Each structure stands twice: as structure tokens, then as C-alpha cells.
């Protein structure tokens, strides 16, 4: 079962198919069997026979033979044409069943079991009349192709009332306005063709419900529902003309080709970018390897420098230890020297006192002044020993040989304490 919403051009196309029974590539028409085709429904037709067929109802009689002629007959009967802006106001169907239903096992294309065909026609025509009533405009049965099938035209109609006036005209009295409204309400309705205003076909899922209804009507013949292309509650897809479909697909192919070209260009650019990136990565890796080698050399040099620095620190530490030792020895020697100096100065003053006393007795004043100056110089320069001892030794060496030395035979006086060294002359 195929259902599509159709306009005037689709009606003319099917009418040509009904009238010109010649092989056209799309249909396997056998002109030698076209006389078997039947007109099953059209306006002003008599009641059908029990089989569903009409007496002498062939394509060659004078009744409307095509869907186009059925429309013209419908307009002539008083039904108003659809509005000019109406889009696809008609409904076209193609009804059939599987070849296996119509054929016996020993039959092939173009053959059928007459009993099965008659049952199918009767069930189908009853469903069409009950389902669509006066909107069923045309039904033709084609038996000159591989499988029997029907072409159906349905013209959805609705009862149109004159438009109810919404406001008074200029100069119109309220009574006249009310009378005009009442006249509109009492005016008879007009039957107008228009799918968008038909209660049955204006629903979004009307085609799916039609398929379900037809399946229920012929289910006892053993025919299955088949495959639906839309889900329950979803609108049926709109029919697209072949030319429109071809143009749309051509545009889609062109768009796809452009997208593929753009994608190929992008892939090429990406490949070039990737090649450059790989080259840059190789260069970076080489540079990183050089940096690692340099860093390794720097680390080795740093280790050597650290070892040398550690060695130098050790040597400096030893030098500092030796310097500290030397300093300690120097400080000790300095302290010892200061101690000896203090003792020497103390002894020198004691000696000087003795010498001064001797000098006074011997009358050696000038020499005494020199000795005193030497001792003062020694105290100033903090020098101990040599000069003072030499001067005293030289001075008293000569005096010891003098015959008139009153102290020559006298013993040497004790000077200093036990801890002070004595100086013998």
C-alpha cells in the first residue's frame, strides 16, 4: 500500500499512465492484456456485482476513464475546486498484495488466481467505500502488469459555510447587521475540495492510520501489514516528485563533493602540517639530544669542579687548622715573650739600680746615661735581652779588671727572687 498527497500534476501523470498502456521502462506493461483492466469506481457508476466488479466497466466505456476525468466530473457535479494556494489537496493510493498471494505455484508474472483476485477486490472496494465514502473519486484495476494492483484517487472535501460578518458596514443599522449574520448562519454549506480542512486527512499521521485500517480489512485474506517507514504517532513523510528528488539529490551530491574536496584539501594541509611538525619534532629531538649531551658534560664538569672545590675546601680546612695551630703557637710564644720581657725589664731595672749605685761610687756618670737611654729604648721597642745584656756585659767587663774596684773581692749580691734568673757579671 502506497499513499501520497498529490496535486494537479500528479493527477495528470497517473491519468496518462491509465490511458497510455505502453511499456515505459518503469512498468512491465503488456499491451496484449490491457483489455483486462477494469474501472472499479467513478461517479455515476451502477452498484457493483457481488464480486466487486461492475458490469461492462472497462477502460473503453464512456464513464470517466482517468483520474483527471474523474476530477472534471466532480467539479461539474457542484463540488468546488480547492483553493489555488492549496498544496497537494488530493490523495493517491496504489493498493496491491504480494505476487505469492495472487499466483498459484505453477503461475508466473502476469498470471493470477481468479478466486483470490475477486476476494481481494471485494474486500478492498468495501474498505474504500466505507472508509472514504463520497470522497472516493476514482478506482482502476490494472491487470496488464506483473502483479494486479489498483490506482485510487481520493478527493478530501469539507462543508464550507459563508464567512460570518465580524462588524457592521458603514451606515448599517444594528438590526441590518444582525439580519446579515442570521442569513449567513442559515445559508447552506458548500462542498469544497481541500485536504488541509478535511477532518480525516488533516491529521499528521493520517496515512499510517489508513494503512492500519486497510490491514485490518484484509487481514482475513492472510495478508500481513508489511513494513512501515514511520513510527507510531509520527507524521508520514511527504511525497517528493521524481524531478524534485533528482534535483535535491544532485544538490546533495554536489554539496557532498564540495565537502569531500574540502576534506581532501584539509587532509592534505593536515598531512603537510604533520610533515612539518614531524620535521620540527626531529629537529627539537636532535636539539634536545645536544642539550642533554651538553648538560651531561656540564654535570661532569660540575662534578669535577665540585671535587676540586671539595679538595680545596679540605686543603683550606687543613690550612686553617695549621694557621690556627700556628696562631696558637704564636700567641703562646707572644705570651711567653711578653712574660720574658716583663721579667727582663724588671731585672733590668734592678740591675740599673745596682749599676747606678756602682756608678755613683765609681764616678762613671756618662756611661750611666747611655745605659739608661738603652734601657728606655728597649722598653719602647719591647725588645728583651741582647742589647741590654751586651751593654752591661761590655760595661762591667772593663770595670772588673780595674785595680781600684772596691767590690772586686766582694761576693756578688743576690738579686731577684727565686723565679727570676740571676745575671752573673
C-alpha positions as CSV (number, residue, x, y, z in Angstrom):
1,X,0.0,0.0,0.0
2,X,1.4,3.3,-1.1
3,X,-0.2,6.6,-0.2
4,X,0.9,10.1,-1.3
5,X,-0.5,13.6,-1.2
6,X,-0.9,14.8,-4.8
7,X,-1.5,17.9,-6.8
8,X,-2.8,18.5,-10.3
9,X,0.4,17.4,-11.9
10,X,0.5,14.1,-10.1
11,X,-3.2,13.5,-11.2
12,X,-2.3,14.2,-14.8
13,X,0.7,11.9,-14.6
14,X,-1.3,8.9,-13.3
15,X,-4.1,9.7,-15.9
16,X,-1.5,9.3,-18.7
17,X,-0.4,6.1,-17.1
18,X,-4.0,4.9,-17.1
19,X,-4.7,5.9,-20.6
20,X,-1.5,5.1,-22.5
21,X,-0.8,1.4,-21.8
22,X,2.6,1.1,-23.4
23,X,5.9,-0.2,-21.9
24,X,7.6,2.8,-20.4
25,X,10.6,1.2,-18.6
26,X,9.1,1.8,-15.1
27,X,6.1,-0.5,-15.5
28,X,6.1,-4.0,-17.1
29,X,3.0,-3.3,-19.2
30,X,1.8,-5.9,-21.7
31,X,-0.5,-4.2,-24.2
32,X,-1.9,-7.5,-25.2
33,X,-3.5,-7.8,-21.8
34,X,-4.6,-4.1,-21.3
35,X,-8.1,-5.1,-22.3
36,X,-8.4,-6.9,-18.9
37,X,-8.0,-3.6,-17.0
38,X,-11.2,-2.6,-15.1
39,X,-12.7,0.7,-13.9
40,X,-13.9,-0.2,-10.4
41,X,-15.2,3.2,-9.2
42,X,-16.2,6.5,-10.6
43,X,-19.1,8.9,-10.2
44,X,-22.4,7.9,-11.7
45,X,-21.4,4.2,-11.7
46,X,-24.1,1.5,-11.0
47,X,-24.0,-0.7,-8.0
48,X,-21.2,-3.3,-8.2
49,X,-21.8,-7.0,-8.5
50,X,-21.2,-9.3,-5.5
51,X,-17.7,-9.9,-6.8
52,X,-16.9,-6.2,-6.6
53,X,-16.8,-5.7,-10.3
54,X,-19.1,-3.5,-12.4
55,X,-20.9,-4.9,-15.4
56,X,-19.1,-4.0,-18.6
57,X,-16.9,-1.5,-16.7
58,X,-13.9,-1.4,-18.9
59,X,-11.4,1.4,-19.7
60,X,-13.1,1.7,-23.1
61,X,-16.6,2.7,-21.9
62,X,-17.9,6.3,-21.7
63,X,-17.5,6.8,-17.9
64,X,-14.6,8.8,-16.5
65,X,-11.6,6.7,-17.6
66,X,-8.9,8.5,-15.7
67,X,-8.3,10.4,-12.5
68,X,-8.3,13.7,-14.4
69,X,-11.7,12.9,-16.0
70,X,-13.0,11.9,-12.6
71,X,-11.9,15.3,-11.2
72,X,-13.6,17.2,-14.1
73,X,-16.8,15.2,-13.5
74,X,-16.6,16.0,-9.7
75,X,-16.3,19.8,-10.4
76,X,-19.2,19.5,-12.9
77,X,-21.4,18.0,-10.1
78,X,-21.1,21.1,-8.0
79,X,-18.1,20.4,-5.8
80,X,-15.9,23.5,-5.6
81,X,-12.3,23.2,-6.6
82,X,-9.6,23.6,-3.9
83,X,-8.1,27.0,-3.3
84,X,-5.3,28.0,-5.7
85,X,-2.8,28.2,-2.9
86,X,-3.7,24.7,-1.7
87,X,-0.7,22.4,-1.8
88,X,-1.3,18.7,-2.7
89,X,-5.1,18.7,-2.0
90,X,-5.7,15.2,-3.3
91,X,-4.7,11.7,-2.1
92,X,-3.5,9.0,-4.4
93,X,-3.1,5.3,-3.4
94,X,-1.7,2.2,-5.0
95,X,-3.0,-1.0,-3.5
96,X,-1.8,-4.5,-4.1
97,X,-0.6,-7.6,-2.5
98,X,2.5,-9.9,-2.9
99,X,2.7,-11.9,-6.1
100,X,2.7,-15.1,-4.0
101,X,-0.8,-14.2,-2.8
102,X,-2.3,-13.8,-6.3
103,X,-0.4,-16.7,-8.0
104,X,-0.7,-20.4,-7.8
105,X,2.6,-22.3,-7.5
106,X,2.5,-23.1,-11.3
107,X,1.8,-19.5,-12.3
108,X,4.3,-16.7,-13.2
109,X,4.3,-12.9,-13.8
110,X,1.1,-11.6,-15.3
111,X,-1.0,-14.6,-14.1
112,X,-3.3,-14.9,-11.0
113,X,-5.8,-17.0,-9.2
114,X,-9.2,-15.5,-10.2
115,X,-10.8,-16.5,-6.9
116,X,-8.2,-14.9,-4.8
117,X,-8.3,-11.8,-7.0
118,X,-12.1,-11.5,-6.7
119,X,-11.9,-11.8,-2.9
120,X,-9.2,-9.2,-2.7
121,X,-11.1,-6.8,-5.0
122,X,-14.3,-7.2,-3.0
123,X,-12.6,-6.6,0.4
124,X,-10.6,-3.7,-0.9
125,X,-13.6,-1.9,-2.5
126,X,-15.7,-2.4,0.6
127,X,-13.0,-0.8,2.7
128,X,-12.6,2.1,0.3
129,X,-16.3,2.9,0.1
130,X,-16.7,2.5,3.9
131,X,-13.6,4.5,4.8
132,X,-13.9,7.4,2.4
133,X,-17.5,7.5,1.1
134,X,-18.2,10.3,-1.3
135,X,-14.6,11.4,-1.3
136,X,-13.6,8.2,-3.2
137,X,-13.4,9.7,-6.7
138,X,-11.8,7.0,-8.9
139,X,-10.5,3.4,-8.7
140,X,-9.0,1.5,-11.6
141,X,-7.7,-2.1,-11.6
142,X,-4.7,-2.9,-13.8
143,X,-4.2,-6.5,-14.8
144,X,-1.8,-6.0,-17.7
145,X,1.4,-5.8,-15.5
146,X,3.2,-8.4,-13.5
147,X,1.0,-8.2,-10.4
148,X,-2.6,-7.0,-10.1
149,X,-2.9,-3.6,-8.4
150,X,-5.3,-0.6,-8.1
151,X,-4.9,3.1,-8.6
152,X,-7.1,5.2,-6.3
153,X,-7.9,8.9,-6.3
154,X,-9.5,10.4,-3.1
155,X,-10.6,14.0,-3.1
156,X,-10.9,15.1,0.5
157,X,-13.8,17.6,0.9
158,X,-15.3,19.6,3.7
159,X,-18.5,21.6,4.1
160,X,-17.7,25.3,3.8
161,X,-20.0,28.0,5.3
162,X,-20.1,31.6,4.2
163,X,-17.8,33.8,6.4
164,X,-19.7,35.2,9.3
165,X,-19.5,39.0,9.4
166,X,-17.4,40.4,12.2
167,X,-18.5,44.1,12.2
168,X,-21.1,46.4,10.8
169,X,-20.7,48.0,7.5
170,X,-20.7,51.8,7.2
171,X,-24.2,53.1,7.6
172,X,-25.5,49.7,8.5
173,X,-28.0,49.6,11.4
174,X,-27.7,47.0,14.2
175,X,-30.8,45.3,13.0
176,X,-29.5,45.0,9.5
177,X,-26.2,43.7,10.8
178,X,-28.0,41.0,12.9
179,X,-30.1,40.1,9.9
180,X,-27.0,39.7,7.8
181,X,-25.4,37.4,10.4
182,X,-28.5,35.3,10.7
183,X,-28.6,34.9,6.9
184,X,-25.1,33.6,6.9
185,X,-25.9,31.2,9.7
186,X,-28.9,29.9,7.7
187,X,-27.1,29.7,4.4
188,X,-26.5,26.2,3.0
189,X,-22.9,24.9,3.1
190,X,-20.9,24.2,0.0
191,X,-18.8,21.1,-0.5
192,X,-15.2,22.2,-1.2
193,X,-12.2,20.1,-2.1
194,X,-9.3,20.6,0.4
195,X,-7.2,18.1,2.3
196,X,-5.9,20.6,4.8
197,X,-9.5,21.2,6.1
198,X,-10.7,17.6,5.9
199,X,-11.1,16.0,9.4
200,X,-9.6,12.7,8.3
201,X,-6.6,13.8,6.3
202,X,-5.5,16.9,8.1
203,X,-4.0,14.8,10.9
204,X,-0.3,14.4,10.7
205,X,-0.3,10.6,10.9
206,X,-3.4,10.0,8.7
207,X,-1.6,7.9,6.2
208,X,-0.3,5.5,8.8
209,X,-3.8,5.1,10.2
210,X,-5.1,4.4,6.7
211,X,-2.6,1.6,6.3
212,X,-3.5,0.1,9.7
213,X,-7.2,0.3,8.8
214,X,-6.7,-1.3,5.4
215,X,-4.6,-4.1,7.0
216,X,-7.5,-4.9,9.4
217,X,-9.9,-5.0,6.5
218,X,-7.9,-7.6,4.5
219,X,-6.3,-9.5,7.4
220,X,-8.6,-12.5,7.0
221,X,-7.2,-12.9,3.5
222,X,-3.8,-13.9,5.0
223,X,-2.1,-10.6,4.1
224,X,0.4,-9.1,6.5
225,X,0.9,-5.5,7.4
226,X,4.2,-5.1,5.8
227,X,6.8,-2.6,6.8
228,X,6.1,0.9,8.0
229,X,8.6,3.7,7.4
230,X,7.5,5.9,10.3
231,X,6.9,5.3,13.9
232,X,3.5,5.4,15.6
233,X,2.4,9.0,16.2
234,X,4.9,10.4,13.8
235,X,3.8,12.3,10.7
236,X,4.0,10.4,7.4
237,X,6.8,11.6,5.1
238,X,5.6,13.9,2.3
239,X,5.8,12.7,-1.3
240,X,8.5,14.3,-3.4
241,X,8.3,14.4,-7.2
242,X,10.9,12.5,-9.1
243,X,12.3,15.6,-10.7
244,X,12.5,17.4,-7.4
245,X,14.0,14.4,-5.8
246,X,16.7,14.1,-8.5
247,X,17.5,17.8,-8.2
248,X,17.7,17.6,-4.4
249,X,19.9,14.5,-4.6
250,X,22.1,16.3,-7.3
251,X,22.5,19.2,-5.0
252,X,23.3,16.9,-2.1
253,X,25.8,15.1,-4.3
254,X,27.4,18.5,-5.3
255,X,27.4,19.5,-1.6
256,X,29.0,16.2,-0.7
257,X,31.5,16.5,-3.5
258,X,32.4,20.0,-2.3
259,X,32.7,18.7,1.3
260,X,34.9,15.8,0.1
261,X,37.1,18.3,-1.8
262,X,37.3,20.5,1.2
263,X,38.0,17.4,3.3
264,X,40.7,16.3,0.9
265,X,42.3,19.7,1.0
266,X,42.1,19.7,4.7
267,X,43.7,16.3,4.8
268,X,46.4,17.5,2.5
269,X,47.0,20.5,4.7
270,X,47.0,18.4,7.7
271,X,49.5,16.0,6.1
272,X,51.8,18.9,5.3
273,X,51.4,20.3,8.8
274,X,52.1,16.8,10.1
275,X,55.2,16.5,8.0
276,X,56.4,19.9,9.1
277,X,55.5,19.0,12.7
278,X,57.5,15.8,12.4
279,X,60.5,17.6,10.9
280,X,60.3,20.2,13.7
281,X,59.9,17.4,16.2
282,X,63.0,15.7,14.8
283,X,64.9,19.0,15.0
284,X,63.7,19.5,18.5
285,X,64.7,16.0,19.5
286,X,68.2,16.5,18.0
287,X,68.5,19.8,19.8
288,X,67.3,18.1,23.0
289,X,69.9,15.4,22.5
290,X,72.6,18.1,22.0
291,X,71.3,19.8,25.1
292,X,71.3,16.6,27.0
293,X,74.9,15.9,25.9
294,X,75.9,19.4,26.9
295,X,74.1,19.1,30.2
296,X,75.9,15.8,30.8
297,X,79.2,17.4,30.0
298,X,78.3,20.3,32.3
299,X,77.3,17.9,35.0
300,X,80.6,16.0,34.6
301,X,82.5,19.3,34.7
302,X,80.4,20.4,37.7
303,X,81.3,17.1,39.4
304,X,85.0,17.7,38.7
305,X,84.7,21.3,39.9
306,X,82.8,20.1,43.0
307,X,85.6,17.5,43.7
308,X,88.2,20.1,43.2
309,X,86.3,22.6,45.4
310,X,85.9,19.9,48.0
311,X,89.6,19.2,47.8
312,X,90.4,22.9,48.0
313,X,88.0,23.2,50.9
314,X,89.7,20.3,52.6
315,X,93.1,21.9,51.9
316,X,91.7,25.2,53.1
317,X,90.4,23.5,56.2
318,X,93.8,22.0,56.8
319,X,95.4,25.3,56.1
320,X,93.0,26.9,58.6
321,X,93.8,24.3,61.1
322,X,97.6,24.8,60.6
323,X,97.1,28.5,60.7
324,X,95.0,28.2,63.9
325,X,97.8,26.0,65.3
326,X,100.5,28.4,64.2
327,X,98.4,31.3,65.6
328,X,98.0,29.5,68.8
329,X,101.8,28.8,68.9
330,X,102.4,32.4,68.0
331,X,100.1,33.6,70.7
332,X,101.8,31.3,73.2
333,X,105.2,32.5,72.1
334,X,104.0,36.1,72.3
335,X,102.7,35.5,75.8
336,X,106.0,33.8,76.7
337,X,107.9,36.7,75.1
338,X,105.8,39.2,77.0
339,X,106.4,37.3,80.2
340,X,110.2,37.2,79.5
341,X,110.1,40.9,78.5
342,X,108.4,41.8,81.8
343,X,110.9,39.7,83.7
344,X,113.8,41.2,81.7
345,X,112.6,44.8,82.3
346,X,112.1,44.1,85.9
347,X,115.6,42.6,86.1
348,X,117.0,45.4,84.0
349,X,115.5,48.0,86.4
350,X,117.1,46.1,89.3
351,X,120.4,45.9,87.5
352,X,120.2,49.5,86.6
353,X,119.7,50.3,90.3
354,X,122.8,48.3,91.1
355,X,124.7,49.8,88.2
356,X,123.6,53.3,89.3
357,X,124.8,52.7,92.8
358,X,128.1,51.3,91.5
359,X,128.4,54.2,89.0
360,X,127.9,56.7,91.8
361,X,130.7,55.0,93.7
362,X,133.0,54.8,90.7
363,X,132.1,58.1,89.1
364,X,131.0,56.8,85.7
365,X,128.1,59.2,85.0
366,X,128.4,59.3,81.2
367,X,128.2,55.6,80.8
368,X,125.3,55.5,83.1
369,X,123.3,57.9,80.9
370,X,123.9,55.7,77.9
371,X,122.8,52.6,79.7
372,X,119.7,54.4,80.9
373,X,118.9,55.5,77.4
374,X,119.4,52.0,76.1
375,X,117.1,50.6,78.7
376,X,114.4,53.2,77.8
377,X,114.8,52.3,74.1
378,X,114.5,48.6,75.0
379,X,111.3,49.4,76.9
380,X,110.0,51.4,74.0
381,X,110.7,48.7,71.3
382,X,109.7,45.9,73.6
383,X,113.0,44.1,72.9
384,X,114.5,41.9,75.5
385,X,117.9,40.6,76.2
386,X,120.6,41.2,73.6
387,X,121.5,44.9,73.7
388,X,121.0,45.4,77.4
389,X,122.9,42.3,78.3
390,X,125.7,43.2,75.8
391,X,125.9,46.8,77.1
392,X,126.0,45.7,80.7
393,X,128.4,42.9,79.9
394,X,130.7,45.3,77.9
395,X,130.5,47.9,80.6
396,X,131.2,45.8,83.5
397,X,133.8,43.6,81.7
398,X,136.1,46.6,81.7
399,X,135.3,47.6,85.3
400,X,136.0,44.1,86.6
401,X,139.7,44.5,85.6
402,X,140.2,47.8,87.4
403,X,142.6,47.5,90.4
404,X,140.8,50.1,92.4
405,X,137.4,48.3,92.2
406,X,136.4,48.2,95.8
407,X,133.9,45.5,95.1
408,X,136.2,43.1,93.2
409,X,136.8,40.8,96.1
410,X,133.2,41.2,97.4
411,X,130.8,38.4,96.6
412,X,128.1,39.0,94.0
413,X,125.0,40.3,95.6
414,X,121.8,38.3,95.4
415,X,119.3,39.9,93.1
416,X,115.8,38.9,92.2
417,X,113.6,36.2,93.6
418,X,113.8,32.5,93.1
419,X,111.7,32.7,89.9
420,X,113.9,35.4,88.4
421,X,117.0,34.4,86.6
422,X,120.2,35.8,88.0
423,X,122.7,37.5,85.8
424,X,126.4,37.0,86.7
425,X,128.9,39.6,85.7
